[in-house]
Amino acid sequence: MKQRDHGVRAANRAARGSLAEAFLSLETAEECRALLKDLTTPAELEALVDRWRVALLLDEGLPYREINERTGVSVTTVGRVARFIEQGNGGYRLALDRLRAASTQADS
């Protein structure tokens, strides 16, 4: 990570908050995809998508090796995603739980 002075760190914290607000302002998945495409390089977006696929498969209870075989994502990355689901900041778990709840409501 780059060395930054206090002012730059404070500005980056504010920008992270603003970025989160920008995502919240979007109304459709298509709008979110457009912002993600503008914000990231193709490789960065692919890495995000890979991690999300891994999270979905972990949430289904699949073993690491099977996830590796299905996705091509390294077992190390699968383990890293699993660790963040369990011990991270709660973002994966919250999103997975909300998607599951939305899917359950749609099926009702």
C-alpha positions as CSV (number, residue, x, y, z in Angstrom):
1,M,0.0,0.0,0.0
2,K,1.2,3.5,-0.8
3,Q,2.6,5.7,2.0
4,R,0.3,8.7,2.4
5,D,0.1,11.7,4.7
6,H,-2.8,12.3,7.0
7,G,-4.6,14.7,4.7
8,V,-4.5,12.3,1.8
9,R,-5.7,9.4,4.1
10,A,-8.6,11.6,5.3
11,A,-9.5,12.5,1.7
12,N,-9.5,8.9,0.7
13,R,-11.8,7.9,3.6
14,A,-14.2,10.6,2.5
15,A,-14.0,9.4,-1.1
16,R,-14.7,5.8,0.0
17,G,-17.8,7.0,1.7
18,S,-18.8,9.0,-1.4
19,L,-18.2,5.9,-3.6
20,A,-20.4,3.8,-1.3
21,E,-23.1,6.6,-1.6
22,A,-22.7,6.5,-5.4
23,F,-23.4,2.7,-5.4
24,L,-26.5,3.3,-3.2
25,S,-27.8,5.9,-5.6
26,L,-28.0,3.4,-8.4
27,E,-31.4,1.9,-9.1
28,T,-30.8,-1.1,-11.2
29,A,-28.3,-3.9,-11.7
30,E,-27.5,-2.5,-15.1
31,E,-26.6,0.9,-13.6
32,C,-24.4,-0.8,-11.1
33,R,-22.7,-2.9,-13.9
34,A,-22.1,0.4,-15.8
35,L,-20.4,2.0,-12.9
36,L,-18.3,-1.1,-12.1
37,K,-17.2,-1.2,-15.8
38,D,-16.2,2.5,-15.6
39,L,-14.4,2.2,-12.3
40,T,-12.4,-1.0,-13.0
41,T,-10.1,-2.5,-15.6
42,P,-11.4,-5.7,-17.2
43,A,-8.9,-7.7,-15.1
44,E,-10.1,-6.0,-11.9
45,L,-13.7,-6.6,-12.7
46,E,-12.9,-10.2,-13.6
47,A,-11.2,-10.6,-10.2
48,L,-14.3,-9.2,-8.4
49,V,-16.6,-11.4,-10.3
50,D,-14.4,-14.5,-9.5
51,R,-14.5,-13.7,-5.8
52,W,-18.3,-13.2,-5.9
53,R,-18.7,-16.6,-7.7
54,V,-16.6,-18.2,-5.1
55,A,-18.6,-16.6,-2.3
56,L,-21.9,-17.9,-3.8
57,L,-20.4,-21.4,-4.1
58,L,-19.0,-21.4,-0.6
59,D,-22.4,-20.3,0.7
60,E,-23.9,-23.4,-1.0
61,G,-21.4,-25.5,1.0
62,L,-19.2,-26.6,-1.9
63,P,-15.7,-27.8,-1.0
64,Y,-12.7,-25.7,-1.9
65,R,-11.4,-28.1,-4.6
66,E,-14.8,-28.3,-6.3
67,I,-15.0,-24.5,-6.4
68,N,-11.5,-24.5,-7.9
69,E,-12.5,-27.0,-10.5
70,R,-15.7,-25.1,-11.4
71,T,-14.3,-21.6,-11.5
72,G,-10.6,-21.9,-12.1
73,V,-10.0,-19.7,-9.1
74,S,-7.0,-20.8,-7.0
75,V,-7.6,-22.8,-3.8
76,T,-5.7,-20.0,-2.0
77,T,-8.2,-17.4,-3.2
78,V,-11.1,-19.6,-2.3
79,G,-9.6,-19.9,1.2
80,R,-9.2,-16.1,1.3
81,V,-12.8,-15.5,0.3
82,A,-14.0,-18.1,2.9
83,R,-11.9,-16.3,5.6
84,F,-13.4,-12.9,4.7
85,I,-16.9,-14.4,4.8
86,E,-16.3,-15.7,8.3
87,Q,-14.0,-13.0,9.7
88,G,-14.1,-10.0,7.4
89,N,-16.1,-6.8,7.7
90,G,-19.5,-8.5,7.2
91,G,-20.0,-7.4,3.6
92,Y,-20.0,-10.8,2.0
93,R,-22.3,-12.3,4.6
94,L,-24.7,-9.4,4.5
95,A,-25.0,-9.5,0.7
96,L,-25.3,-13.3,0.6
97,D,-28.0,-13.3,3.2
98,R,-29.9,-10.5,1.5
99,L,-29.8,-12.2,-1.9
100,R,-31.0,-15.4,-0.3
101,A,-33.9,-13.6,1.4
102,A,-34.8,-11.8,-1.8
103,S,-34.7,-15.1,-3.7
104,T,-36.9,-16.8,-1.1
105,Q,-39.4,-14.0,-1.3
106,A,-39.5,-14.2,-5.1
107,D,-40.1,-17.9,-4.9
108,S,-43.1,-17.4,-2.6
